[in-house]
Amino acid sequence: MSDPEASFSKRFASRLMLAMEADCITYRDYVPWADGLIARLDRPPLWVCELATTVYKPDALRVVSDFVRSDPPEEFLDYRGEFLGYLWIRYERRELSWASFLNAAGVRSDGSDGTPLPCEYFYSMLNEFEERGFSLEVEHHQRVVVSAELKQRIDDAREVYEKVRKARK
């Protein structure tokens, strides 16, 4: 995504929205990112300008969602499975415990056609983790298995996460 326009495309915005929904990216991240785009562009997109001044999460999600769903419609890949990658990043940052990650991934995967693994995958791991007394050994083993299963989703999520977070530095 080296093209500067890719930073405010509908594709990128849909991925940014998932990161925001997962609480992986917050106003502390997207406001400096939007400010940086505004400073670099002669005519920044309206949605980016609006996002730069919006800190309340539901309003920020509405701004991005309205842009993604605006005319003209655009066909692009389904990024819903990337949500699990954003949860993984939160786990890596120690915002989520392993049990919380498994539960959140199970909830997100329950009834969702857009996630790569069924909810039972995560719930069975959570059950094992609880039954084994939240063992660090079980966590380590499960973490290796899950990270391999979600590698592409994690890599995709990290791409968006790092692009937005670098504006914060």
C-alpha positions in Angstrom: 0.0 0.0 0.0 2.6 2.5 -1.0 0.2 4.5 -3.2 -0.9 7.6 -1.1 -4.4 7.3 -2.4 -4.6 3.8 -1.0 -4.7 5.4 2.4 -8.1 6.8 1.8 -9.7 4.3 -0.5 -12.9 2.5 0.3 -10.9 -0.7 0.6 -8.6 0.8 3.2 -11.5 2.5 5.0 -13.3 -0.8 5.3 -10.2 -2.4 6.9 -9.8 0.7 9.2 -13.4 0.3 10.3 -12.8 -3.3 11.3 -9.7 -2.2 13.3 -11.8 0.4 15.0 -14.6 -2.0 15.8 -12.0 -4.4 17.3 -10.7 -1.5 19.5 -7.3 -2.1 18.0 -7.2 1.4 16.6 -8.7 4.3 18.6 -9.0 8.0 18.2 -5.5 8.3 19.6 -4.4 6.5 16.4 -6.8 7.6 13.7 -6.9 11.3 14.5 -3.1 11.8 14.0 -3.3 9.6 10.9 -6.1 11.7 9.5 -4.3 14.9 10.5 -1.2 13.7 8.6 -3.2 13.0 5.5 -4.9 16.4 5.6 -1.5 18.1 5.9 -0.1 16.2 2.9 -3.0 16.5 0.5 -4.2 19.6 -1.3 -7.8 18.3 -1.3 -8.2 15.7 1.5 -11.4 13.6 1.3 -14.3 14.9 3.4 -14.5 11.7 5.4 -10.9 12.0 6.5 -11.5 15.6 7.5 -14.5 14.6 9.5 -12.7 11.6 11.1 -9.9 14.0 12.2 -12.3 15.8 14.5 -14.3 12.8 15.8 -13.2 11.0 19.0 -16.5 9.3 20.0 -16.2 5.7 18.6 -19.8 5.3 17.3 -19.6 8.6 15.5 -16.2 7.7 14.0 -17.5 4.3 12.9 -20.4 6.1 11.2 -18.1 8.5 9.4 -16.0 5.6 8.0 -19.1 3.4 7.3 -20.9 6.2 5.4 -17.9 6.6 3.2 -17.4 2.9 2.5 -21.1 2.5 1.6 -21.3 5.8 -0.4 -21.8 6.0 -4.2 -20.4 4.9 -6.4 -20.4 1.3 -5.0 -17.1 -0.5 -5.1 -16.5 -4.2 -5.3 -13.7 -5.4 -3.1 -12.6 -8.4 -1.0 -14.4 -9.3 2.1 -12.1 -8.3 5.0 -14.3 -9.4 7.9 -11.9 -12.2 8.8 -9.2 -9.6 9.4 -11.1 -8.7 12.6 -9.5 -11.7 14.2 -6.1 -10.3 13.2 -6.9 -7.1 15.1 -7.9 -9.1 18.1 -4.6 -10.9 17.9 -2.7 -7.6 17.9 -4.6 -6.6 21.0 -3.6 -9.9 22.6 0.1 -9.2 21.6 -0.2 -5.8 23.2 -1.4 -7.5 26.4 -4.8 -5.7 26.2 -6.5 -9.0 26.1 -5.7 -12.1 28.1 -5.6 -15.4 26.2 -9.0 -16.4 27.5 -10.4 -13.0 26.5 -8.9 -13.4 23.0 -10.4 -16.8 22.5 -13.8 -15.7 23.8 -13.9 -12.6 21.6 -12.7 -14.6 18.5 -15.5 -17.1 19.2 -18.1 -14.5 19.6 -17.0 -12.8 16.3 -16.9 -16.1 14.5 -20.3 -17.3 15.7 -22.7 -17.1 12.8 -20.3 -15.2 10.7 -19.6 -16.2 7.1 -16.6 -13.8 6.9 -14.3 -15.4 9.4 -11.8 -18.2 8.5 -12.6 -20.5 11.4 -15.8 -21.5 13.1 -16.7 -20.3 16.6 -16.3 -23.9 17.9 -12.6 -23.7 17.1 -12.1 -20.9 19.6 -14.6 -22.1 22.2 -13.1 -25.6 22.3 -9.7 -24.0 23.0 -11.2 -21.8 25.6 -12.8 -24.8 27.3 -9.5 -26.7 27.3 -7.6 -23.6 28.6 -10.1 -23.2 31.5 -10.2 -26.9 32.3 -6.4 -26.9 32.5 -6.4 -24.1 35.0 -5.3 -21.4 32.6 -2.0 -23.1 32.2 0.8 -21.1 30.5 1.8 -24.3 28.8 -1.6 -24.7 27.2 -1.7 -21.0 26.3 1.7 -21.3 24.6 0.7 -24.4 22.6 -2.7 -22.9 21.6 -1.0 -19.6 20.7 1.4 -21.3 18.2 -1.5 -23.2 16.6 -3.8 -20.1 16.4 -1.1 -17.9 15.1 -0.3 -20.4 12.3 -4.0 -20.6 11.4 -4.5 -16.9 11.3 -1.1 -15.9 9.9 -2.5 -14.2 6.8 -5.2 -12.4 8.7 -2.7 -11.2 11.3 -0.3 -10.0 8.6 -3.1 -8.2 6.8 -4.3 -6.5 10.1 -0.7 -5.6 11.0 -0.4 -3.7 7.6 -3.3 -1.4 8.4 -2.4 -1.1 12.1 1.2 -0.1 11.4 0.2 2.4 8.7 -2.2 4.2 11.0 -0.1 3.9 14.2 3.1 5.3 12.6 1.3 8.6 12.3 1.1 8.7 16.1 4.9 8.6 16.6 
